């Protein structure tokens, strides 16, 4: 019988799409266990309900959420990426959660429209 590793960590990214048609911006990247995926999606959806739709507010909320996730899910890596000032003045169109599969391809897990 083969043992299954239940603590397999996968790479996730949170991407923000802005309303002015600029390229999507990666806000955060992290590693998490796949079994926490549904909870991550719920937390991200709740975060979007709290946002006023501006990029700066959404970025701040995501930064706070990343700190909570790092503590709650014992993530072994987290990163918040820096952004250009021109993006910070825009409104958010959607927030997306992507998962990188073992094959290296990315899969959209959750997309929250504003």
NUBADREN-577544 format. One record per atom (N, C-alpha, C, CB): atom name; x negated, y negated, z negated. Coordinates in steps of 0.2 Angstrom, whole numbers, plus 5000, padded with zeros to 4 digits. Glycine has a CB too. Layout:
<sites>
[CA,[X,Y,Z]]
...
</sites>
This chain:
<sites>
[N,[4996,5006,5000]]
[CA,[5000,5000,5000]]
[C,[4995,4994,5000]]
[CB,[5005,5000,4994]]
[N,[4998,4989,5004]]
[CA,[4994,4983,5004]]
[C,[4997,4977,5000]]
[CB,[4994,4980,5012]]
[N,[4992,4974,4996]]
[CA,[4994,4969,4992]]
[C,[4995,4962,4996]]
[CB,[4989,4967,4986]]
[N,[5000,4958,4994]]
[CA,[5002,4952,4997]]
[C,[5000,4946,4993]]
[CB,[5009,4951,4999]]
[N,[4996,4942,4996]]
[CA,[4994,4936,4992]]
[C,[4999,4931,4992]]
[CB,[4987,4933,4995]]
[N,[5003,4930,4986]]
[CA,[5008,4925,4985]]
[C,[5006,4918,4984]]
[CB,[5013,4927,4980]]
[N,[4999,4917,4983]]
[CA,[4997,4910,4982]]
[C,[4993,4908,4988]]
[CB,[4992,4911,4976]]
[N,[4995,4910,4994]]
[CA,[4992,4908,5000]]
[C,[4994,4900,5001]]
[CB,[4995,4912,5006]]
[N,[4989,4896,5002]]
[CA,[4990,4889,5002]]
[C,[4990,4887,5010]]
[CB,[4984,4885,4999]]
[N,[4994,4883,5011]]
[CA,[4995,4880,5018]]
[C,[4994,4872,5018]]
[CB,[5002,4882,5022]]
[N,[4992,4870,5024]]
[CA,[4991,4863,5025]]
[C,[4997,4859,5027]]
[CB,[4985,4861,5029]]
[N,[4999,4854,5024]]
[CA,[5005,4850,5025]]
[C,[5003,4843,5027]]
[CB,[5010,4850,5020]]
[N,[5007,4839,5031]]
[CA,[5006,4832,5032]]
[C,[5012,4828,5032]]
[CB,[5002,4831,5039]]
[N,[5012,4822,5029]]
[CA,[5018,4818,5029]]
[C,[5016,4812,5034]]
[CB,[5020,4815,5022]]
[N,[5021,4812,5039]]
[CA,[5020,4807,5044]]
[C,[5026,4802,5045]]
[CB,[5019,4811,5051]]
[N,[5024,4796,5046]]
[CA,[5029,4791,5046]]
[C,[5030,4788,5053]]
[CB,[5028,4785,5041]]
[N,[5036,4788,5056]]
[CA,[5037,4785,5063]]
[C,[5040,4778,5062]]
[CB,[5041,4790,5067]]
[N,[5037,4773,5065]]
[CA,[5040,4766,5064]]
[C,[5045,4765,5070]]
[CB,[5034,4761,5064]]
[N,[5049,4760,5068]]
[CA,[5054,4758,5073]]
[C,[5052,4754,5079]]
[CB,[5059,4754,5070]]
[N,[5046,4751,5079]]
[CA,[5043,4747,5085]]
[C,[5040,4752,5090]]
[CB,[5039,4742,5082]]
[N,[5040,4758,5089]]
[CA,[5037,4763,5094]]
[C,[5030,4764,5094]]
[CB,[5039,4760,5101]]
[N,[5026,4762,5089]]
[CA,[5019,4763,5088]]
[C,[5018,4771,5087]]
[CB,[5016,4759,5082]]
[N,[5012,4773,5088]]
[CA,[5011,4780,5086]]
[C,[5013,4782,5079]]
[CB,[5003,4781,5088]]
[N,[5015,4788,5078]]
[CA,[5016,4790,5071]]
[C,[5010,4789,5067]]
[CB,[5019,4797,5071]]
[N,[5011,4788,5060]]
[CA,[5006,4786,5055]]
[C,[5006,4792,5050]]
[CB,[5006,4779,5052]]
[N,[5000,4795,5049]]
[CA,[4999,4800,5044]]
[C,[4998,4797,5038]]
[CB,[4994,4806,5046]]
[N,[5003,4798,5033]]
[CA,[5002,4794,5026]]
[C,[4998,4799,5021]]
[CB,[5009,4793,5023]]
[N,[4999,4805,5022]]
[CA,[4996,4810,5017]]
[C,[4995,4817,5020]]
[CB,[5000,4810,5010]]
[N,[4990,4820,5017]]
[CA,[4989,4827,5019]]
[C,[4988,4831,5013]]
[CB,[4983,4828,5024]]
[N,[4990,4837,5012]]
[CA,[4989,4841,5006]]
[C,[4990,4848,5007]]
[CB,[4994,4839,5000]]
[N,[4987,4852,5002]]
[CA,[4988,4859,5002]]
[C,[4993,4861,4997]]
[CB,[4981,4863,5001]]
[N,[4998,4866,4999]]
[CA,[5003,4868,4994]]
[C,[5005,4875,4996]]
[CB,[5009,4864,4994]]
[N,[5008,4879,4991]]
[CA,[5010,4886,4992]]
[C,[5016,4885,4996]]
[CB,[5011,4889,4985]]
[N,[5017,4890,5001]]
[CA,[5023,4890,5005]]
[C,[5029,4891,5002]]
[CB,[5022,4896,5010]]
[N,[5029,4894,4996]]
[CA,[5036,4895,4992]]
[C,[5038,4889,4989]]
[CB,[5035,4900,4987]]
[N,[5034,4883,4989]]
[CA,[5037,4877,4986]]
[C,[5039,4873,4992]]
[CB,[5031,4873,4983]]
[N,[5039,4875,4998]]
[CA,[5041,4871,5004]]
[C,[5048,4868,5003]]
[CB,[5041,4875,5010]]
[N,[5053,4872,5001]]
[CA,[5060,4869,5001]]
[C,[5061,4864,4995]]
[CB,[5065,4875,4999]]
[N,[5057,4864,4990]]
[CA,[5057,4859,4985]]
[C,[5053,4853,4988]]
[CB,[5053,4862,4979]]
[N,[5048,4854,4991]]
[CA,[5045,4848,4994]]
[C,[5049,4844,4999]]
[CB,[5038,4850,4998]]
[N,[5053,4848,5003]]
[CA,[5058,4844,5007]]
[C,[5063,4840,5003]]
[CB,[5061,4850,5012]]
[N,[5066,4843,4998]]
[CA,[5071,4840,4994]]
[C,[5068,4834,4991]]
[CB,[5074,4845,4988]]
[N,[5062,4834,4988]]
[CA,[5059,4828,4985]]
[C,[5058,4823,4990]]
[CB,[5052,4830,4982]]
[N,[5055,4825,4996]]
[CA,[5054,4820,5001]]
[C,[5061,4816,5003]]
[CB,[5051,4823,5007]]
[N,[5066,4820,5004]]
[CA,[5073,4817,5006]]
[C,[5075,4813,5000]]
[CB,[5078,4823,5007]]
[N,[5074,4814,4994]]
[CA,[5076,4810,4989]]
[C,[5072,4804,4989]]
[CB,[5076,4813,4982]]
[N,[5066,4804,4990]]
[CA,[5061,4798,4991]]
[C,[5064,4793,4996]]
[CB,[5054,4800,4992]]
[N,[5066,4796,5002]]
[CA,[5068,4792,5007]]
[C,[5075,4788,5005]]
[CB,[5069,4796,5013]]
[N,[5079,4791,5001]]
[CA,[5085,4788,4999]]
[C,[5083,4782,4994]]
[CB,[5089,4793,4995]]
[N,[5078,4782,4991]]
[CA,[5075,4777,4986]]
[C,[5072,4771,4990]]
[CB,[5071,4779,4981]]
[N,[5070,4772,4996]]
[CA,[5066,4767,5000]]
[C,[5071,4762,5003]]
[CB,[5062,4770,5006]]
[N,[5069,4756,5004]]
[CA,[5072,4751,5007]]
[C,[5072,4751,5015]]
[CB,[5071,4744,5004]]
[N,[5068,4755,5017]]
[CA,[5067,4756,5024]]
[C,[5060,4753,5027]]
[CB,[5072,4754,5028]]
[N,[5057,4749,5023]]
[CA,[5051,4745,5025]]
[C,[5045,4750,5024]]
[CB,[5050,4739,5021]]
[N,[5040,4749,5028]]
[CA,[5034,4754,5028]]
[C,[5031,4753,5021]]
[CB,[5029,4752,5034]]
[N,[5030,4747,5019]]
[CA,[5026,4746,5012]]
[C,[5030,4750,5007]]
[CB,[5025,4739,5011]]
[N,[5036,4749,5006]]
[CA,[5040,4753,5001]]
[C,[5039,4760,5002]]
[CB,[5047,4750,5001]]
[N,[5040,4763,5008]]
[CA,[5040,4770,5009]]
[C,[5033,4773,5007]]
[CB,[5042,4771,5016]]
[N,[5028,4769,5009]]
[CA,[5021,4771,5008]]
[C,[5020,4771,5000]]
[CB,[5016,4766,5011]]
[N,[5022,4766,4997]]
[CA,[5021,4766,4989]]
[C,[5025,4772,4986]]
[CB,[5024,4760,4986]]
[N,[5031,4774,4988]]
[CA,[5035,4779,4985]]
[C,[5031,4786,4987]]
[CB,[5042,4779,4988]]
[N,[5029,4787,4993]]
[CA,[5025,4793,4995]]
[C,[5019,4794,4991]]
[CB,[5023,4793,5002]]
[N,[5015,4788,4989]]
[CA,[5009,4788,4985]]
[C,[5011,4791,4978]]
[CB,[5006,4782,4985]]
[N,[5016,4788,4975]]
[CA,[5019,4791,4969]]
[C,[5021,4798,4969]]
[CB,[5024,4786,4966]]
[N,[5024,4800,4974]]
[CA,[5026,4807,4975]]
[C,[5020,4811,4975]]
[CB,[5031,4807,4981]]
[N,[5015,4809,4979]]
[CA,[5009,4814,4980]]
[C,[5006,4815,4973]]
[CB,[5004,4810,4984]]
[N,[5006,4810,4969]]
[CA,[5003,4811,4962]]
[C,[5007,4816,4958]]
[CB,[5003,4804,4958]]
[N,[5014,4815,4958]]
[CA,[5019,4820,4955]]
[C,[5017,4827,4958]]
[CB,[5026,4818,4956]]
[N,[5017,4828,4964]]
[CA,[5016,4834,4967]]
[C,[5009,4837,4965]]
[CB,[5016,4834,4975]]
[N,[5004,4833,4965]]
[CA,[4998,4836,4963]]
[C,[4998,4838,4956]]
[CB,[4992,4830,4963]]
[N,[5001,4835,4951]]
[CA,[5002,4838,4945]]
[C,[5007,4844,4944]]
[CB,[5004,4832,4940]]
[N,[5012,4843,4947]]
[CA,[5018,4848,4946]]
[C,[5016,4855,4950]]
[CB,[5024,4846,4949]]
[N,[5013,4854,4956]]
[CA,[5012,4860,4960]]
[C,[5005,4862,4960]]
[CB,[5014,4859,4967]]
[N,[5001,4859,4956]]
[CA,[4993,4860,4955]]
[C,[4990,4861,4962]]
[CB,[4992,4867,4951]]
[N,[4991,4856,4966]]
[CA,[4988,4856,4973]]
[C,[4981,4855,4972]]
[CB,[4991,4850,4977]]
[N,[4977,4858,4976]]
[CA,[4970,4858,4976]]
[C,[4967,4853,4980]]
[CB,[4967,4865,4978]]
[N,[4971,4849,4984]]
[CA,[4969,4844,4988]]
[C,[4975,4839,4990]]
[CB,[4966,4846,4995]]
[N,[4973,4833,4990]]
[CA,[4978,4828,4992]]
[C,[4974,4822,4995]]
[CB,[4982,4825,4986]]
[N,[4977,4818,4999]]
[CA,[4974,4813,5002]]
[C,[4979,4808,5005]]
[CB,[4970,4815,5008]]
[N,[4978,4801,5003]]
[CA,[4982,4796,5006]]
[C,[4978,4792,5011]]
[CB,[4985,4792,5000]]
[N,[4980,4791,5017]]
[CA,[4976,4788,5022]]
[C,[4977,4780,5022]]
[CB,[4978,4791,5029]]
[N,[4972,4777,5024]]
[CA,[4973,4770,5025]]
[C,[4976,4768,5031]]
[CB,[4966,4766,5024]]
[N,[4979,4762,5031]]
[CA,[4983,4759,5037]]
[C,[4981,4752,5039]]
[CB,[4990,4760,5036]]
[N,[4983,4751,5045]]
[CA,[4982,4744,5048]]
[C,[4987,4739,5046]]
[CB,[4981,4744,5056]]
[N,[4986,4733,5045]]
[CA,[4990,4728,5042]]
[C,[4997,4727,5047]]
[CB,[4987,4721,5041]]
[N,[4996,4728,5053]]
[CA,[5001,4727,5058]]
[C,[5007,4733,5057]]
[CB,[4999,4728,5065]]
[N,[5005,4739,5055]]
[CA,[5010,4744,5053]]
[C,[5013,4742,5047]]
[CB,[5006,4751,5053]]
[N,[5010,4739,5042]]
[CA,[5013,4738,5036]]
[C,[5019,4734,5036]]
[CB,[5008,4735,5031]]
[N,[5020,4730,5041]]
[CA,[5025,4725,5042]]
[C,[5031,4728,5045]]
[CB,[5023,4719,5045]]
[N,[5031,4734,5047]]
[CA,[5036,4737,5051]]
[C,[5041,4741,5047]]
[CB,[5033,4742,5056]]
[N,[5047,4742,5050]]
[CA,[5052,4747,5047]]
[C,[5051,4754,5049]]
[CB,[5059,4744,5048]]
[N,[5053,4758,5044]]
[CA,[5052,4765,5045]]
[C,[5058,4768,5049]]
[CB,[5051,4769,5039]]
[N,[5057,4772,5054]]
[CA,[5062,4775,5058]]
[C,[5063,4782,5055]]
[CB,[5060,4776,5065]]
[N,[5058,4786,5053]]
[CA,[5059,4793,5050]]
[C,[5052,4794,5047]]
[CB,[5060,4798,5056]]
[N,[5053,4799,5042]]
[CA,[5048,4802,5038]]
[C,[5048,4810,5040]]
[CB,[5048,4801,5031]]
[N,[5042,4812,5042]]
[CA,[5042,4819,5044]]
[C,[5037,4823,5040]]
[CB,[5040,4820,5051]]
[N,[5039,4830,5038]]
[CA,[5034,4834,5035]]
[C,[5032,4840,5040]]
[CB,[5038,4837,5028]]
[N,[5026,4840,5041]]
[CA,[5023,4845,5045]]
[C,[5019,4850,5042]]
[CB,[5019,4842,5051]]
[N,[5019,4857,5044]]
[CA,[5015,4862,5041]]
[C,[5011,4865,5047]]
[CB,[5020,4868,5038]]
[N,[5004,4866,5045]]
[CA,[5000,4869,5050]]
[C,[5000,4876,5048]]
[CB,[4993,4866,5049]]
[N,[5002,4880,5054]]
[CA,[5002,4887,5053]]
[C,[4995,4890,5053]]
[CB,[5006,4890,5059]]
[N,[4995,4897,5052]]
[CA,[4988,4900,5052]]
[C,[4985,4900,5059]]
[CB,[4989,4907,5049]]
[N,[4989,4900,5064]]
[CA,[4986,4899,5071]]
[C,[4983,4892,5072]]
[CB,[4992,4901,5076]]
[N,[4985,4888,5068]]
[CA,[4982,4881,5069]]
[C,[4987,4876,5072]]
[CB,[4976,4881,5074]]
[N,[4993,4879,5074]]
[CA,[4998,4874,5077]]
[C,[5002,4871,5071]]
[CB,[5003,4879,5082]]
[N,[5005,4865,5073]]
[CA,[5009,4862,5068]]
[C,[5016,4863,5069]]
[CB,[5008,4854,5068]]
[N,[5020,4864,5064]]
[CA,[5027,4865,5064]]
[C,[5031,4859,5060]]
[CB,[5029,4872,5062]]
[N,[5036,4856,5063]]
[CA,[5040,4851,5060]]
[C,[5044,4855,5055]]
[CB,[5044,4847,5065]]
[N,[5044,4853,5048]]
[CA,[5048,4857,5043]]
[C,[5054,4852,5041]]
[CB,[5043,4858,5037]]
[N,[5053,4846,5041]]
[CA,[5058,4841,5039]]
[C,[5058,4835,5042]]
[CB,[5059,4841,5031]]
[N,[5063,4832,5045]]
[CA,[5063,4825,5047]]
[C,[5069,4821,5044]]
[CB,[5063,4825,5055]]
[N,[5067,4816,5041]]
[CA,[5072,4812,5038]]
[C,[5073,4805,5042]]
[CB,[5071,4810,5030]]
[N,[5079,4804,5044]]
[CA,[5080,4798,5048]]
[C,[5082,4792,5044]]
[CB,[5085,4799,5054]]
[N,[5080,4786,5045]]
[CA,[5082,4780,5042]]
[C,[5087,4777,5046]]
[CB,[5076,4775,5040]]
</sites>
